[in-house]
Amino acid sequence: MIDYSKIPSPCYVIDEERFRKNLSLIRHVSDASGAEIILAFKGFAMWGVFYILREYVSGAAASSVNEARLCFEEIGAPAHTYSPVYNENEFGTILKYSSHVTFNSLQQHDKFRSLLKKYSGKVSAGLRINPEFSEVNHGIYNPCSPGSRLGITAGDLESGLPEGIEGLHFHVLFESDSHALEKVLKVVEEKFGRHFSRLKWINMGGGHLITRKDYDSEHLIKIIKDFINRTGLHVILEPGSAFAWETGELVAAVEDIVINNGIKTAILNVSFTAHMPDCLEMPYKPKIIGAADSVPGNPGYRLGGNSCLSGDFMGDWSFEKELKPGDRIIFLDMIHYTMVKTTTFNGVHHPSIGIWTMKGKFNLIKEFGYSDYKDRLS
């Protein structure tokens, strides 16, 4: 258990024990199902702990030339790369760092077909498909919304697959369970199954929250095994959240208490917009150790960030006692999809990054300073 008094503030800290527990479950699902499960960098790219990750998985999914290079250098394997659009100046480098490249449109595949042929036998090409079915309720996370720019519909492939395409890739889940995948897979087989005989692999994307407590991993294993037995295809999954789900916290501190129109706001040394953007984007209210939703009689506070954005706040929480400057605020589950989206807006101090080891010690991995802010801009 992490001793938060030994963690500098502000700081993201990952718990090695919880991280390894997630990785063990993911490897079990992979071994038992026959699927290749790789990490999606867009959800978790804390390469300072990849020495642990490499004990359990051997690949990653990339969405850019930078992520593909990170996979090659820090995972030690070429990436499974997909991007909605590839840049002509970068595509050659992407091929250098990739084992699989997925195209978002037929036009993109046509554009890079000749360059791709130079990597024949080294890079396997695929198409992202849009089954036009998803149970995702969050609008900005639903790639099957009407008019979506992501993926090729079944109608686009009426004349068959382009020459050289060896795989299909769909990504239509979001923090979903195995039953959602089962429904999606039925639609995918109905709409695209006629192409399977020409394929080598199918990538079922991310959004598989395998490590959530109520996730039925044995049901997932059965779904995948049955699919492999039916089709003979190599199955790839690329979850992001599942790897770092509930593995670490953001340690913050109260800097000031202000009162306006009877509302108490505790201003922190972190920013929601810069350091916890998903809270405002989705939006969702994070859990805090020692705090709860409004409880009559308990001290209540809105929490404010340290940027100048008026909307850089969330509320409201009740605490067991009055807050004062210097008090620690521990935000739970702040490792996946949080650090990868942080910014240096306002130049506010970026939280450090560290790990609480299995030996019960804190190791500081990264500390940020002026140069990190300055070098991003020019």
ROTIKOL-458505 format. One line per 4 residues: number of its first residue (from 1); for each residue z negated, x negated, y negated of C-alpha. Coordinates in steps of 0.25 Angstrom, whole numbers. Example, Ala and Ser with C-alpha at 12.3 -4.5 7.8 and 13.67 -1.06 7.14 Angstrom:
<lotis>
1> -31,-49,18 ~ -29,-55,4
</lotis>
This chain:
<lotis>
1> 0,0,0 ~ 4,-5,-14 ~ -7,-10,-23 ~ -1,-5,-36
5> -11,-13,-44 ~ -4,-26,-40 ~ 9,-21,-44 ~ 14,-25,-58
9> 19,-13,-67 ~ 29,-9,-69 ~ 34,-12,-55 ~ 42,-6,-43
13> 35,-10,-30 ~ 41,-7,-16 ~ 31,-7,-5 ~ 36,-16,7
17> 29,-8,17 ~ 35,6,13 ~ 49,-1,11 ~ 49,-6,25
21> 44,7,31 ~ 57,13,25 ~ 66,2,30 ~ 60,4,44
25> 63,19,44 ~ 77,16,39 ~ 80,6,49 ~ 75,15,60
29> 85,26,56 ~ 96,16,56 ~ 93,10,69 ~ 90,24,76
33> 103,31,70 ~ 113,20,70 ~ 115,21,55 ~ 116,9,46
37> 106,12,34 ~ 108,4,22 ~ 101,3,9 ~ 107,10,-4
41> 105,0,-15 ~ 106,12,-25 ~ 93,16,-21 ~ 86,3,-18
45> 90,-11,-22 ~ 77,-18,-23 ~ 83,-31,-16 ~ 70,-38,-18
49> 65,-31,-5 ~ 79,-32,3 ~ 72,-43,11 ~ 64,-32,17
53> 76,-22,18 ~ 85,-32,25 ~ 75,-31,37 ~ 79,-16,39
57> 93,-14,34 ~ 105,-22,32 ~ 114,-15,22 ~ 115,-8,9
61> 123,2,1 ~ 129,-3,-13 ~ 135,5,-24 ~ 140,-6,-33
65> 144,-21,-32 ~ 130,-25,-36 ~ 124,-17,-25 ~ 134,-22,-15
69> 131,-37,-19 ~ 116,-34,-18 ~ 117,-29,-4 ~ 126,-41,0
73> 116,-51,-6 ~ 102,-44,-4 ~ 105,-36,9 ~ 114,-47,15
77> 125,-37,19 ~ 137,-31,12 ~ 135,-17,6 ~ 140,-3,9
81> 146,-1,-5 ~ 149,13,-12 ~ 152,15,-26 ~ 158,28,-33
85> 168,18,-39 ~ 171,3,-37 ~ 174,-7,-48 ~ 187,-15,-46
89> 181,-27,-51 ~ 169,-26,-41 ~ 175,-20,-29 ~ 179,-33,-23
93> 165,-38,-24 ~ 160,-25,-18 ~ 168,-28,-6 ~ 162,-42,-5
97> 148,-36,-4 ~ 151,-23,4 ~ 153,-20,19 ~ 157,-5,16
101> 163,1,3 ~ 164,16,1 ~ 173,22,-9 ~ 170,34,-17
105> 185,39,-19 ~ 198,37,-12 ~ 203,31,-25 ~ 193,20,-25
109> 196,17,-10 ~ 211,16,-14 ~ 208,7,-26 ~ 201,-3,-18
113> 208,-2,-5 ~ 216,-15,-6 ~ 204,-23,-9 ~ 196,-16,2
117> 207,-21,12 ~ 203,-35,9 ~ 189,-32,15 ~ 194,-25,27
121> 185,-27,39 ~ 174,-31,29 ~ 172,-19,20 ~ 172,-5,26
125> 177,6,16 ~ 172,20,15 ~ 173,33,7 ~ 162,40,1
129> 163,55,4 ~ 158,67,-3 ~ 155,78,8 ~ 153,88,-4
133> 139,91,2 ~ 125,86,-2 ~ 111,92,-2 ~ 107,83,-14
137> 101,92,-25 ~ 101,81,-36 ~ 114,83,-44 ~ 115,68,-48
141> 113,64,-33 ~ 123,74,-27 ~ 136,67,-24 ~ 142,80,-19
145> 141,87,-32 ~ 154,94,-36 ~ 163,84,-43 ~ 155,72,-37
149> 162,59,-39 ~ 156,53,-26 ~ 164,53,-13 ~ 177,59,-7
153> 177,73,-2 ~ 183,77,11 ~ 195,83,4 ~ 198,69,-1
157> 200,64,13 ~ 209,75,18 ~ 220,65,21 ~ 210,56,28
161> 203,43,25 ~ 210,31,18 ~ 213,19,26 ~ 202,9,28
165> 191,19,25 ~ 180,17,36 ~ 168,25,31 ~ 163,37,24
169> 151,37,15 ~ 143,50,10 ~ 131,50,1 ~ 126,64,-2
173> 111,63,1 ~ 99,61,-9 ~ 85,58,-3 ~ 89,67,8
177> 85,70,23 ~ 92,69,36 ~ 95,84,36 ~ 103,82,23
181> 111,71,29 ~ 114,80,41 ~ 120,91,33 ~ 128,81,25
185> 133,74,37 ~ 138,87,43 ~ 147,90,30 ~ 152,75,31
189> 156,77,45 ~ 163,90,42 ~ 171,85,30 ~ 173,70,34
193> 172,70,49 ~ 186,69,52 ~ 187,55,46 ~ 176,49,54
197> 185,44,65 ~ 191,34,55 ~ 178,29,50 ~ 168,18,54
201> 156,23,45 ~ 149,33,37 ~ 139,31,26 ~ 130,42,24
205> 125,37,11 ~ 111,38,5 ~ 100,48,2 ~ 94,47,16
209> 79,47,13 ~ 76,42,27 ~ 62,36,22 ~ 57,49,16
213> 45,54,24 ~ 51,67,28 ~ 65,61,32 ~ 69,64,46
217> 74,51,50 ~ 76,54,65 ~ 85,66,61 ~ 93,56,52
221> 94,47,64 ~ 99,58,73 ~ 110,63,62 ~ 115,49,61
225> 116,46,76 ~ 123,59,79 ~ 133,56,68 ~ 136,42,74
229> 137,48,88 ~ 147,58,82 ~ 156,49,74 ~ 153,35,78
233> 152,31,63 ~ 143,20,58 ~ 133,27,49 ~ 127,21,36
237> 116,27,28 ~ 112,21,14 ~ 99,27,9 ~ 93,21,-4
241> 80,29,-6 ~ 76,28,8 ~ 74,13,8 ~ 64,13,-3
245> 59,27,-3 ~ 44,27,-7 ~ 43,12,-5 ~ 38,9,-19
249> 33,12,-33 ~ 34,9,-47 ~ 22,4,-53 ~ 20,8,-68
253> 9,9,-78 ~ 5,17,-90 ~ 7,11,-104 ~ 3,22,-113
257> -1,37,-113 ~ 5,46,-124 ~ 2,61,-127 ~ 12,70,-133
261> 11,85,-134 ~ -1,84,-124 ~ 8,76,-114 ~ 2,63,-109
265> 13,53,-106 ~ 9,40,-99 ~ 20,30,-103 ~ 23,20,-92
269> 28,6,-91 ~ 40,11,-84 ~ 51,20,-87 ~ 56,33,-79
273> 70,31,-85 ~ 71,16,-83 ~ 63,14,-70 ~ 62,28,-63
277> 75,34,-67 ~ 77,43,-55 ~ 64,50,-60 ~ 72,55,-72
281> 86,56,-65 ~ 83,64,-53 ~ 73,68,-59 ~ 60,66,-50
285> 45,64,-53 ~ 40,52,-46 ~ 27,51,-39 ~ 15,43,-45
289> 3,38,-38 ~ -9,45,-43 ~ -1,56,-50 ~ 3,70,-47
293> 10,81,-53 ~ 2,88,-64 ~ -13,91,-59 ~ -21,100,-68
297> -33,92,-74 ~ -27,78,-71 ~ -22,69,-82 ~ -7,72,-83
301> 4,63,-88 ~ 19,62,-91 ~ 24,48,-88 ~ 33,41,-98
305> 42,29,-96 ~ 42,17,-106 ~ 56,19,-111 ~ 60,26,-124
309> 68,37,-116 ~ 61,50,-120 ~ 63,56,-106 ~ 57,44,-99
313> 45,51,-94 ~ 41,60,-82 ~ 29,69,-80 ~ 20,75,-77
317> 9,68,-68 ~ -6,70,-66 ~ -15,58,-64 ~ -29,58,-59
321> -34,51,-71 ~ -29,48,-85 ~ -18,38,-87 ~ -20,26,-96
325> -12,14,-99 ~ -11,4,-88 ~ -12,14,-77 ~ -2,12,-66
329> 8,23,-62 ~ 14,21,-48 ~ 27,29,-46 ~ 30,31,-32
333> 44,29,-25 ~ 51,21,-35 ~ 59,11,-27 ~ 71,18,-23
337> 81,23,-33 ~ 72,18,-44 ~ 73,4,-46 ~ 88,4,-44
341> 89,14,-56 ~ 80,7,-66 ~ 85,3,-80 ~ 80,-6,-91
345> 81,5,-101 ~ 74,2,-114 ~ 71,-12,-108 ~ 59,-7,-102
349> 52,-16,-92 ~ 58,-14,-79 ~ 47,-13,-67 ~ 46,-25,-58
353> 49,-24,-43 ~ 40,-28,-32 ~ 36,-26,-18 ~ 23,-23,-11
357> 23,-31,2 ~ 18,-28,16 ~ 8,-39,13 ~ 2,-30,1
361> 7,-39,-10 ~ 16,-36,-22 ~ 28,-45,-24 ~ 36,-44,-37
365> 51,-44,-34 ~ 56,-42,-48 ~ 51,-42,-62 ~ 60,-38,-74
369> 61,-44,-88 ~ 69,-44,-101 ~ 81,-51,-94 ~ 82,-40,-84
373> 84,-30,-96 ~ 92,-39,-105 ~ 102,-43,-94 ~ 106,-29,-90
377> 112,-26,-103 ~ 120,-39,-107
</lotis>
